């Protein structure tokens, strides 16, 4: 098994470290246009099976030459422009793909496309089905959105739905937060664990949810909810609000009466974000200032990002609490999935990178081993079935990602 990893960041590093535990993996080609990022990763991972390739994916000839020598590619790129370029190129070559971006390529998000280029003659509305059929014709799989959210959230919520006879409600709550003892040292109680520009995008776009059995488009950060997390030895007050983190679900589980994905943060975070939004400071369109066109969002991100980077030993944690409600044998049943993961400090991995990278790597290994079947674009909730769910959960657990399942019958 010959693997390619596109992106030499923290998530790519976590994918590689997980893959190196698999005897079936014979080689890993790490591809990035940033020579410094490649060199930094080589200092962290110096293994004879790992080869570093300084290649820009928009250099078609060189990119094809590298990709033609692998069987499966893990796409860990931070924005839609690079991501769609990678998916298009890898599908042309005919490779299995695992992608971690919060995107359902079968139905591309039309909000804030981040400059990705469509294939000539194909509209944005047509693109998803066009891409799906192209991948099918190549006889390969795009495991689409296989990280934390989407990814682990989809797999667990999908299992919860299978555990009841008639599922009515599915709410996923998930997020990366600084460990509590460090939260007060960061603006908005937030520490950057992945592409910050993309985090701000999630706060500004509209997204689809299901309310009363109907799909509704709502503003990001609506559906605000306070919650008390009291599992896994924790007792913490948190908050969450709607974001577009599981975009495939409204298409794959349209029969639900209620569905939403919500991002978890420490209390007070969203109040601060709403203030920035109200003041126009998260708008993307440039405004004129002192003879220059300045994007408020880019300007704010440039100010906040250095202050939100990990410093002085601070580390992040990933939290998940997903709830499925429905009936089984005539009785109402509730299925909850809990996770609270710390980073892998020995490997230099944030919790976000660990959880995302491990989930993606295990998903890819399951594709190559035949545990995940089919062709075309397959979202996580359809990729991991009832027959393979326990294998998946056991596999990610072996690499430090632990999920607790709780089944209850709520009181009437």
Secondary structure, DSSP 8 states (H G I E B T S, - for coil): -EEEEE--SHHHHHHHHHHTT-TT--EEEEEES-HHHHHHHHHH---TTEEEEE--TTSHHHHHHHHTT-SEEEE--SSHHHHHHHHHHHHHHT-EEEE-SS--GGG---S--TT----TT--HHHHHHHHHHHHHHHT-EEEES-BTTTBHHHHHHHHHHHTSSEEEEEEEEEEEEE-HHHHTTSGGG----S-HHHHHHHHHSEEEEEETTEEEEEETT-S-EEEEE-STT--EEEEEEE-SS-TTHHHH-TT-SEEEEEEEEETTHHHHHHHHHHTTTT--SEEEETTEEEEHHHHHHHHHHHHHS--TT--EEEEEEEEEEEEETTEEEEEEEEEEEE-BTTTTB-HHHHHHHHHHHHHHHHHHHTSS--SEEEEHHHHS-TTTHHHHHHHHHHTT---EEEEE----
